[in-house]
Structures are given as C-alpha cells and as structure tokens.
Amino acid sequence: MFSHHHATTNIIANHPQMKKLAPHSPQYSSKGTVIEIIDNKTKQGNILFTNILANCILPTAKGGCDANTMYFDLNQNFDLLQLIGTLENKTNAEEECIKEWVKKFHIVRCRDLHHLLITLLSIEPMVASSSSAVKLIILDGLGSNYWTEQFVGASSKYLRVQNYKRLSDILKTFMDKYSLSILIRTVEVFGNRQKSVTTENRNLRLYGDSWCEFVDFRYVLLQQPQAMQCEHQFILKSTSSSHQVNVKAAGNMVIEC
C-alpha cells in the first residue's frame, strides 16, 4: 500500500544507480527528480530498469532503498521472473523474503498514452490514502505506441504535444503533493545509426517544449561492444552536457554503474 505522507528524502540520493544519473542531486533533496533514458527497447535497457526497480524495493539492510514504487509497463515488456531472479542473485534470500519485497511495487499496464493519462488520474486516491509512501514512479516504454497512434487518427502534432503537456502536468502534481521522483524510458522513435546523440532533438520535437523542460536529466543509451569479462557494456550519455555513466552487466545483474 502507498501513502499520502511526503517522502522526507529524495530516493535518487540513496539509490546506487540513479544517484549517478543525477549528478547535482543535492539541489533536488527536498523535491522529486525526473530522469529520462532514451532507448530502443534493448536488452541492456531491460536489465538496467530491472536492477533499478530491484534496488528500490530491497530493504536498506540489503543495500536497497526500501521504497514503494509504481511501475507503468507501457510496452508490455515487464518480466516478473527476471525481477525475482535479480532479487535472488543480489541477496540469496529465501522465497518468503522475496515475496514480501515484491509487495513493495505495483505494476500497471497501459495500452497507449490516453490510457496512461486516465490511469494516472485514477490512481491518485490510492496514493493519497494508503499507509506507506510511494517514492518513485517508473514509466517504461513511453512512445512505444507512437506509430500505432498515428494510424488510428492521433497524427495531429498539436494533439500529441498537448497530451504530453497533460502528462507532464499530472506528473508534476504527483511530485508536488507527494515528493516522489520519476524515472522514464522513452522509446527512440527515430533511430540513430551513428550511435550518438545527434538525432536526439529530432525525437524530442515529437513531444513539445513542455515535455523537454519537464525532465531534469536526459540520457540516451548507447550500446558498446561486448567484452570478455562482461556480457553487456553500455553508456548512458547526457543529451545536454558531457556527463556520461558507464554501465557493465553480467547476466541480468548490473555489476558496475
């Protein structure tokens, strides 16, 4: 269950991966932070988000944040067994412990942006009335249905930009009322064959100025050649500065970030 009480500490400051994505996190200590990662539904992105979720719900004694989390699965790609396996690998805990930890997150599946907007509006009473605070909302797969929505009549740029403004306004309300943070994985609608951030503005123009300004820290996930010692290596490259985060993973585990 979740809470109407304000979270006293920004989860970003205590999270092993996310604090590296918010290098100026002290100035966000009294309010929420918005981090966006642009990714093309890669396996590396799945591993990263699963590990971030695992570290949110793990107890502090296990190196986690002990934080209730709402996970919006927007591309129908969430794998509960992968999350359970990650928790097992991180802790070697018994099944009963893992069952208790998994209760700290709530998964919501939305079929498109309109459904997401309606769902966010409908869940506020649950967030406001329950007993323990939500500290993070994860939107995984924003933009996944972009082309489908284009074909069913939502091709107007004005309507699209207005919908993303509504989304940012709703999320701001959650942040202001409940001091929670937002983590977003946005699908790369226009691919980047050069594996750089040069086409990033082309993707961002789809969502309008309000959405661009809503995000505090924005990164693009760039894949790297596999190394002998590590199954997956990738870079999270800031779209607005020289800051980047190098990530290594083995199996389903992030081993360095």
C-alpha positions as CSV (number, residue, x, y, z in Angstrom):
1,M,0.0,0.0,0.0
2,F,1.0,3.6,-0.6
3,S,0.9,6.9,1.3
4,H,-0.3,10.5,1.3
5,H,2.7,11.4,3.5
6,H,5.5,13.3,1.9
7,A,8.7,11.3,1.5
8,T,11.4,13.1,3.5
9,T,14.3,12.0,1.3
10,N,14.6,12.0,-2.4
11,I,15.1,8.4,-3.4
12,I,17.6,9.4,-6.0
13,A,20.1,10.4,-3.3
14,N,20.2,6.9,-1.9
15,H,19.8,4.8,-5.0
16,P,23.1,3.2,-6.3
17,Q,22.3,3.6,-10.0
18,M,20.0,6.7,-10.1
19,K,22.2,8.9,-8.0
20,K,24.9,8.7,-10.7
21,L,22.3,9.9,-13.3
22,A,21.5,13.0,-11.2
23,P,25.0,14.4,-10.5
24,H,23.5,17.6,-8.9
25,S,21.1,15.6,-6.7
26,P,21.7,17.7,-3.5
27,Q,19.7,20.5,-5.0
28,Y,16.8,18.1,-5.5
29,S,16.9,16.7,-2.0
30,S,13.6,18.5,-1.0
31,K,11.7,17.7,-4.1
32,G,11.4,15.0,-6.7
33,T,13.7,14.5,-9.7
34,V,12.8,13.5,-13.3
35,I,15.3,11.2,-15.2
36,E,14.6,10.1,-18.7
37,I,16.6,7.4,-20.6
38,I,16.0,7.2,-24.4
39,D,16.4,3.6,-25.5
40,N,15.3,1.4,-28.4
41,K,13.8,-1.5,-26.3
42,T,17.3,-3.0,-25.9
43,K,18.1,-6.0,-23.6
44,Q,20.6,-3.7,-21.8
45,G,17.8,-1.3,-21.1
46,N,15.7,-4.1,-19.7
47,I,18.5,-5.2,-17.4
48,L,19.1,-1.6,-16.2
49,F,15.4,-0.9,-15.3
50,T,15.0,-4.3,-13.6
51,N,18.0,-3.6,-11.4
52,I,16.8,-0.1,-10.7
53,L,13.5,-1.5,-9.6
54,A,15.1,-4.2,-7.5
55,N,17.3,-1.7,-5.7
56,C,14.2,0.4,-5.0
57,I,12.2,-2.3,-3.2
58,L,15.1,-4.1,-1.4
59,P,15.4,-3.3,2.3
60,T,18.2,-1.0,3.4
61,A,19.9,-3.9,5.2
62,K,20.3,-5.4,1.7
63,G,21.6,-2.3,0.1
64,G,18.3,-1.1,-1.2
65,C,16.0,1.9,-0.7
66,D,13.0,0.1,0.9
67,A,10.8,2.3,-1.2
68,N,7.3,1.7,-2.6
69,T,7.4,2.0,-6.4
70,M,4.7,2.2,-9.1
71,Y,5.9,0.7,-12.4
72,F,3.9,1.6,-15.6
73,D,4.6,-1.1,-18.2
74,L,3.8,0.8,-21.4
75,N,5.3,-1.7,-23.9
76,Q,4.0,-4.9,-22.3
77,N,7.6,-6.0,-21.8
78,F,8.0,-6.3,-18.0
79,D,9.3,-9.7,-16.8
80,L,8.4,-10.6,-13.2
81,L,10.6,-13.7,-13.3
82,Q,13.6,-11.6,-14.3
83,L,12.9,-9.3,-11.3
84,I,12.6,-12.2,-8.9
85,G,15.8,-13.7,-10.4
86,T,17.6,-10.4,-9.9
87,L,16.5,-10.2,-6.2
88,E,17.7,-13.8,-5.7
89,N,21.1,-13.1,-7.2
90,K,21.5,-9.9,-5.2
91,T,20.6,-11.4,-1.8
92,N,20.5,-15.2,-1.9
93,A,17.3,-14.6,0.2
94,E,14.6,-17.2,0.9
95,E,11.4,-17.2,-1.2
96,E,9.3,-15.7,1.7
97,C,11.5,-12.7,1.9
98,I,11.4,-12.1,-1.8
99,K,7.6,-12.3,-1.8
100,E,7.5,-9.6,0.8
101,W,9.8,-7.3,-1.1
102,V,7.8,-7.8,-4.3
103,K,4.8,-6.4,-2.5
104,K,6.5,-3.0,-2.4
105,F,5.9,-2.4,-6.1
106,H,2.7,-2.1,-8.1
107,I,2.7,-2.8,-11.8
108,V,0.2,-1.1,-14.1
109,R,-0.1,-1.9,-17.8
110,C,-1.3,0.8,-20.2
111,R,-2.0,0.2,-23.9
112,D,-1.4,3.8,-25.1
113,L,-0.8,7.4,-24.0
114,H,-4.5,8.2,-23.5
115,H,-4.9,5.1,-21.3
116,L,-1.8,6.2,-19.3
117,L,-3.3,9.7,-18.7
118,I,-6.6,8.3,-17.5
119,T,-4.9,5.7,-15.2
120,L,-2.6,8.3,-13.6
121,L,-5.6,10.5,-12.8
122,S,-7.5,7.5,-11.3
123,I,-4.7,6.2,-9.0
124,E,-4.2,9.4,-7.0
125,P,-6.8,8.5,-4.4
126,M,-4.9,5.2,-3.8
127,V,-1.6,7.0,-3.5
128,A,-3.1,9.6,-1.2
129,S,-4.9,7.3,1.2
130,S,-2.6,4.4,1.8
131,S,-0.2,3.8,4.6
132,S,3.4,3.9,3.2
133,A,4.9,6.4,0.8
134,V,5.4,5.9,-2.9
135,K,8.9,7.3,-3.7
136,L,9.2,6.5,-7.4
137,I,7.0,6.3,-10.5
138,I,8.6,4.4,-13.4
139,L,7.2,4.9,-16.9
140,D,8.8,2.1,-19.0
141,G,8.3,2.4,-22.8
142,L,6.9,5.9,-23.3
143,G,6.3,6.4,-27.0
144,S,6.1,2.6,-27.7
145,N,2.7,3.1,-29.4
146,Y,3.7,6.2,-31.4
147,W,3.2,4.7,-34.9
148,T,0.0,2.8,-33.9
149,E,-1.5,6.1,-32.6
150,Q,-0.6,7.8,-35.8
151,F,-2.6,5.3,-37.8
152,V,-5.7,5.5,-35.7
153,G,-6.2,9.2,-36.0
154,A,-3.9,10.8,-33.4
155,S,-1.5,12.1,-36.0
156,S,-2.1,15.8,-35.2
157,K,1.1,17.3,-33.8
158,Y,-0.9,19.7,-31.7
159,L,-2.9,17.0,-30.0
160,R,0.2,14.9,-29.4
161,V,2.1,17.9,-27.8
162,Q,-1.0,18.7,-25.7
163,N,-1.2,15.1,-24.5
164,Y,2.5,15.2,-23.4
165,K,1.9,18.6,-21.7
166,R,-1.0,17.0,-19.8
167,L,1.2,14.1,-18.9
168,S,3.9,16.4,-17.5
169,D,1.3,18.4,-15.6
170,I,-0.1,15.3,-14.0
171,L,3.3,14.0,-13.0
172,K,4.3,17.4,-11.6
173,T,1.2,17.3,-9.4
174,F,2.3,13.9,-8.0
175,M,5.8,15.3,-7.4
176,D,4.5,18.5,-5.7
177,K,2.0,16.6,-3.5
178,Y,4.0,13.5,-2.6
179,S,7.7,14.5,-3.1
180,L,8.2,11.4,-5.3
181,S,10.6,11.1,-8.3
182,I,10.0,10.0,-11.9
183,L,12.1,7.6,-14.0
184,I,11.2,7.3,-17.7
185,R,12.4,5.1,-20.5
186,T,11.3,6.7,-23.8
187,V,11.4,4.7,-27.0
188,E,13.7,6.1,-29.7
189,V,11.1,6.7,-32.4
190,F,13.7,7.8,-35.0
191,G,16.7,5.5,-34.8
192,N,20.3,6.7,-34.7
193,R,22.6,4.6,-36.8
194,Q,25.6,6.6,-35.7
195,K,25.1,5.6,-32.1
196,S,25.5,9.2,-30.9
197,V,23.2,11.9,-29.6
198,T,23.0,13.8,-32.8
199,T,19.4,12.8,-33.7
200,E,18.1,13.4,-30.2
201,N,16.5,16.7,-31.0
202,R,14.5,15.1,-33.7
203,N,13.0,12.7,-31.2
204,L,12.3,15.3,-28.6
205,R,10.5,17.6,-31.0
206,L,7.7,15.0,-31.1
207,Y,6.7,15.7,-27.6
208,G,6.9,19.5,-27.4
209,D,8.7,22.1,-25.2
210,S,6.7,21.4,-22.1
211,W,7.9,17.8,-22.0
212,C,11.5,18.7,-22.8
213,E,11.6,21.2,-19.9
214,F,9.9,18.8,-17.5
215,V,12.9,16.4,-17.5
216,D,15.8,17.3,-15.2
217,F,18.3,14.8,-16.6
218,R,18.0,13.2,-20.0
219,Y,20.2,10.4,-21.3
220,V,20.5,8.2,-24.4
221,L,21.5,4.6,-24.1
222,L,24.4,3.7,-26.4
223,Q,25.4,0.1,-26.8
224,Q,29.1,-0.9,-26.6
225,P,30.9,-4.0,-28.0
226,Q,30.8,-6.9,-25.6
227,A,33.9,-7.5,-23.6
228,M,35.4,-10.9,-22.5
229,Q,34.8,-10.1,-18.8
230,C,31.3,-8.7,-19.1
231,E,28.3,-9.8,-21.1
232,H,26.9,-6.3,-21.6
233,Q,28.6,-2.9,-21.6
234,F,26.7,0.4,-22.4
235,I,26.9,4.1,-21.9
236,L,24.2,6.5,-20.7
237,K,25.2,9.7,-22.4
238,S,23.7,13.0,-21.3
239,T,22.0,14.9,-24.1
240,S,22.8,18.3,-22.5
241,S,26.3,18.0,-21.1
242,S,29.5,15.9,-21.3
243,H,28.3,13.8,-18.4
244,Q,28.0,10.1,-19.0
245,V,27.7,6.9,-17.0
246,N,29.4,3.7,-18.0
247,V,27.4,0.5,-17.1
248,K,28.6,-3.1,-17.0
249,A,26.3,-6.1,-16.6
250,A,26.7,-9.8,-16.4
251,G,23.7,-12.0,-17.0
252,N,20.8,-10.0,-15.5
253,M,22.9,-8.2,-12.9
254,V,24.3,-4.7,-13.1
255,I,27.8,-5.1,-11.7
256,E,29.1,-1.6,-12.2
257,C,27.5,1.7,-12.7
